[in-house]
Amino acid sequence: MMMDTLVRFRRGATALGLLGLVVLGACSAQDSLLEQQQPQIIRPSDVASQAGALGLYTGALGRFRTALNGGNQNQEAIWGMEGLMTDEVRSADSFSQRNDADQRVTQSNDGVLVVTYNWAQQGRGFARDAINSLKQFTPLETAKIGEMYMELGFFELTLGQAFCNGIPLGETVSGVPNYTVPLTNAQVFTTAIARFDSALTVLGAATDAQSVAVRNAVLIAKGRAQVDLGQFAAAAATVAPVPLSYSYLITYSKTTQSNEWWQMFTSSKRYSVGDSVDPAGTIKNAIPFFSSKDPRVLGKATTSVGLDTSTPFTDMTNWGQEDPISLVNGLDGQLIQAEAKLQLSPSDFAGMNAILNTLRGAPPKYGNLTIAVMAPLPVPVTQAAAIDQFFREKAFWQYGRGERFSDLRRLVRQYQRTQDNVWPTGVYFKNGSYGTNVAFPVPDAEKQNPNFTGCLDTKA
């Protein structure tokens, strides 16, 4: 199922601009041409209406896309930075910030990191403003209000998955900053779950198509947050109602934004597909995303080099410039249920494996991405082998969708593996060795908050 709200954003991205056109329509053409124009300034009173509320909703959806996987600016959104830090993506760029993320040595003063962090934090504000306005001016638009709560919670989920312990979740009310103390990742996940619960309360038992679609997105997102908290059985129960066919798609177009993966791979050659081998040799712990030729990661060999003029460029063609990408889907729910079986005591290896093989035998199609049928996997016989099988399958199924980073952190935090047996480790192909980052630091720019002096800790 494709969510129509993001499609509407593509068609109606100028909703606030249309408000201006309505006002101009009341004046003569001559008067409007002679008046001083300030098209970048929109006062709060300009959006204090039903049309303004819908404009804020549309704008918040656009910010959501930009912050997670927006293209056109050669600037990482959060999924790109996460891909670099993990084994999904290899830097083929000369920018030190991209190489630092790829090498796992990103610092709190990193100029690229601060942009991705700000986009996520500001996106929270856009979602909150839309919620408040929709409640005031269009209270019957419960599907849209629920969707904004989902967006708000998803931003907080993403921040908790990517950044260190010690994330402030402040907000600005009537132009006045309301600072919070730094929160642990667990507190951030708990906050996100509260947003998802608010969405479910607003949606109630509504059965129209948009409400059902938003509810399914909320359930998957909430299940993810519960998994991050180690609440595996509760997460499986949360996602159980979501059908495998369901998907919430983020859409793109040439007139708004390109899919960032196309932008950073095919268009600019700043990224190459990650692999377990590179010019420096074998990368410990990395999955062979490129060389395995797995149908879930469509890597393409080329004879060219990346933007740095030295790294062999391997393209990723899962998504073209305008291809939608799945934010959450029914497959994610199936993976959550498979992990719940892995977490049983004793573990249900056969039950976990059955879910994985069902997905391999009949791969779901989301958006324009079609995946070939794959042979079944053998049932693992040890706990360690079952963990390896599950997270390898999860990595291929969710490639490029912002989950690999969290999974590597969870392998350390929840499965008691040491970080040198989870993250890319050893000689880094551009210089030196891989670092030891297992989370992004909250940027120094956050120190404008008087309650924030730095990460509480940088543990997984």
N, C-alpha and C positions, 0 to 999 in steps of 0.2 A: 504494500500500500504506500503510495507516495503522499506525504503531507502536502496539502495545497497551500499552506501558509507561506512557506518559503518560496514556492513558485510565484505566489502573489507578490512577494517582495521584489522578485526580478521584474515583474511587470509594473509595479507601482512604487518604485524606490523614491519617487519624488512626491510622496504624499504631502509632506510639509510644504514643498514648493507649490503644490496645487492650492494650498490654503492662501498663499500669497497671490496667486492668480485670481482667486475669488475676490480678494480685497481690491485688487487693481481693477476688476471689472466694474466697480462702482464709480470709478473716476474716468475722466476723459483720457483718450490716448495722449493728447498733448500734455495734460497735467502730469501723467505718469512718466512721460519722457523727461520732463523738466525737474521732477522731484529728485532730491538726493537719494541714492539707492544704497542700502546696506544689506545685501543679500545673505551675508553670513551671520547676521544677528537675528535670532528668534527669541523674543521675550516669552516668559512663562505665560503671560496672558494670551499670547498668540495661539497656544495649544490648549487652552482651557475650554474645550468643547468636545463633542462626540468625534468630529473629524480629527481634532488634535490628538485625542486618545488613540485613535486608530493609526495616526501617523507615528506616534511614539512606539506603538506596538510593532509597526513595520520597520522602523529604524532600529529597534532593539534586535529584531531578527537579523538585520544586516550586520550589526555589531557582533552577533553571535557567530556568524559565518567568518567574519574577518578575524576574530580572536582565535578560533580553532583551526581553520584551514583556508584562510582567504588568500588570494593571489594578487597579482598585478603590481606588487610593490618591491619584489625581490627582498622582502623582509619576512623573516620567519614568524609564523603564528606558532602557538604552543605545540601543536602536533609535530611540526618540523623540528623544533628544538629537542623534543623528546626523541624523535627518530634519530637525530645525530648522536645523542648521548647513549643510546642503546645500539644494538647491532642491526637495526633496520636500515640505516642510511650511513653512507660514507661521504665525508666532505670531499668534493672535487673543486673546492673554491680556494681562493687566496686570502679571503677575509679571516683574520685571526680569531674572531669571535666564533665562526663556524668550526674552525679547526679546534678551538678550545673545547667546544661542546662535544665534538667527535672524540677528542682525547680524554674527556672526562676531567677537565681542569678549569671549568668555568668559575669565574670569580664574581663577587657581589657587585663589582663596579662595571660589569659587562654591558656594553651599550646595546647589544641586540636583545639580551635577556630582559633588560628593563622595559623594552617596548612590549615584549610578549606578556610580561607580568602586568603592565599597565592596562593593556587591552583586556585582559581577563578581569581585573579589578574594576575598570571603567564599565565593562560590559555588565557587571553586577548592578551598577548604578542605573544603566539604561533599562534593564529589566525591571528594577524596582520602581522607577518612574512610570514605566508603562503600566505596571500593576496598579499603582495608586490612581492613575488617570482613568484606566479602564473601569476600575471599581466605582469611580465617581461619576463618569459620564456614560458608560455603557455597561452597567452591572449585569445585564443579561448575557453578555458575551463571555460566558463562563469558560468556554473552550479556550479562548484567547488568554483569559486571566490564568487558567491552569497552565497553559503553555509558557507563559512568562515566569510562573513559579518554577516550572521545570527548567527553564533556561537559567534562572538565578541559582538553583540548586546544582545544575550541571557545571556552572562556572566554579562554584565552591568545591565540588567534587574534584574537578580538574586541578585546582590550586593545591588541594590536599594531596593529590597523587603525585604532583610534579615537584613541589617545593618542600623545603626543610620544615621541621617542627618550629613553629613560631610565626605563623601567618596572621597578621591583623585582618579583620574583616569589618573595617569601618564603613561609614556611609556619610554622605553629605545631605543635609536636610535644610532646605531654604537657603542654600549657599553656605551653610555653616558645617565644617567638618566635625563628625562625631567619631573620635578615635576609640579603638578597642585595644586591649592588651593583646600581645601575641598569643595565638592559640596553637595547641598541638594539632598534629594531623588528625588524630582521633576526634578532637573537638570540632574540627572543620568538617569531617565526614558526618558527625552527628548533626551539625548545623544544616548540612545539605539534605540529610534525611528529613529534617523538619520542614524544609521547603517542599520536598516531594510530597510529604504528607499534607501540606497545605494545598498543593495542586489537586491531590486526590479528593480532599474535602470539597473544594470548589467544584470539581467535575461531578461529584456525586454519582448518581446512577444513570446519568444521561446516556442515551444510546444513539445519538446522531453520529455521523461518520467522523466528524472532526473531534468530537469529545472522546470517542473510542480510540482514535489514533493517538491523541495526546496522552490518554490514560496508559496506553501500552508503552509509550516512550518513558513516561514517569516510572512505571513499574520496572523497566529494565535499568534505568538510571539508579533508582533506589536499590535494586538488587546489587548493582556494582558497589555502591557505598557500603552496603551491609557486608559484602565480601571483603572490602578493605578493612572493616572492623572485625573480621573473623567470624561473622555471624552467618555461617554457611547454610545451615538448615533453614533459617529465616529467609535468606536470600532466595533459596530454591523455591520456597513457598510463595514469595513475592512475585517471581517471574513466571510461575506456572501457568497463569491464564493467557500469556502472550503467545499467539500462534507463530509458527516458524516462518510463515509467509510475510509477517509484518516487517516494515522498515520505515524509519524516519529519515528522509533524504535531505541533505543540504544541497541546494542547487546552485548552478553557476551559469554565467552567460558572458559573452564578449563585451556587452554594454555595461556590466556591473563588475564582477570579479571572475577571474579564472580559478579553476581548481589549482590549489597551491602545489600539489605534487607535479602537475604538468608544468607549472611555472618554474619550479626549482630543478626538475629533471630535464624534460624535453626541451623547454624553451631556453633556459639559461645555462644548463649543464653545471649547476652548482652542487648537485648531489649525484652520487652513483648508488646503485642498489647495494645494500650491505651483504657481506659474505663472511664465511669462516676463513677465507684466505685472501690475502692482498699482496701488494708488491713486497712487503717485508716478511711474508711467510704466513703461517697459521695463526689465527686469532683465537686464543683460548676462550671457550664458552659461547662463541658466536654461532648463530644458526646460518647455514649456507643458503640464505634467501635467494641469491642469484644462481649459484652453480647447481643447486638441487633440481632446478627446472620444475619446481612444484607449480601446478596450474593456478594456485592461489596468489602467486606473486609473478607477474608477467615481466620478467627481466629480459632486456634485449641487448645483445652484444653489439658494439659499434667499433669502428676503427679509429675513432677520434679520442681526444683527451678532454678533460673537464676545463672549467674556466681558469683553473690554476696552471694550465698548459702542461701538466705532467701526469695527473692521475688518470688512469684508463677510465673512460666514461662508459658506464653501463646504464642504459636507460630503464625506466620503469613505466610500463604502458597500461597499468590497470585502469587508469583514468586519463581521458583526454582533457582538453581545455575546458569544455563545457559539460563534462560528465558529472553527474551527481555522485556524492559519496554518502554512505550510510553512517549516520551518527550512532544510532542504536537499532537493533533489529532482533528478530526472533531467534536467530542463531546465537546471539549473545546470551539469551535466556537459556538455551540448551547447554551452552558451555558452563553457565553458572550451576545448572542442575548436575552436570557431569562432575564438577569440582566438589559439589556437596557429597556425592557418592565416594569420591576420593578421601573426603574428610571423615567418613564414618569410622567407627571403631568396632570391629576391624573394617578396614577399607574395602569397599565393593569395587575391586578392580574390573570385574567382568561387567558390572553395570555402567561404570564410567566408559569403558572401552566400547560397549554397545552403542552408547550415545554418539561417540566419536565416529564409529563406523557407519552409523545411520546417516550422519552428515556427509561423510565421504561418498557414500553410495548414491545419494541424491542431493547434490549441492544446491542450496537455494540460490536464486538470482535476486540481487538487489541493485536497482538502478540499471546501468548498462554493463555490469560486470557479470559475465557468464563463466562458470568454472566447470571444468571437465570432471567426470566421475573418476574416483580414485579407488585403488584396491584396498581391501580392509586391512587393519593393523592387527597383529597378534595380541592376545590378552597378556599384559605384563604379569610377572610372577613375584616381583618384589615391590616394596613401597617406593624405593628410589626409582626403579624403572617406570612405575606408574606416574610418578611426579614428572619425570623426564618426558614421557609420552604426552601427558596432558598439556604441559606448557609449550611443548614444541608445536602440537596441533593448534593450540590457542594462538600462538605467535603467527602462524601462517593464516589462520582464518581472520584474524583481526589486524593484519598488516596495515600500517598507515592510518589507523583509526584511534590512536591515543591510548592504547591499553598496554603496550609492551613495557613501557617505562614503569608503570604501576606493578606489573607482574614481576619484574626483576626485583623491585623493592620488596614485594611480598615474599618472594623466595628466600630472602634474607630474614625478613621480619616474622613471617608466619611459618616457614618451613625450615628454619634454623640452618640454612646454608650460609657459608661465609661468602662475603662479597667477591673474593678472588676466585670463587667457583661458580659465580653467577654472571658477573658483568664482563664485557670485553677486557682482557688483561694481557700484559706482555708488551712487546715492542710495538710502538705506534709507527705506522708506515711513513709519516711525514717527518717526525723528529721525536727522539726520546722514547718514553714509555707511556702507557695509559696511566691516567691518574686514578684517584680513589673516590671521586664523587659518586654518591648514590642518590643524591637529590640536588635540585638547583637551590642555590642560596636566594633568600629574599633580597632583592636589589637594595643597594645603599640609599636609593631615592626614597625608600619607605621611611628613612630616618627623619623625615619631616614630621612623622608621627612621634610626639614626645614620649609615647609609651614603648617605642620600638628602638632597640639598640643593636639588634642583630638576631640571627637564628638562635633559638633555644638549644638546638643541637642539629647536626647534619646526618643523623642516623637514618637508616632505611625505615 
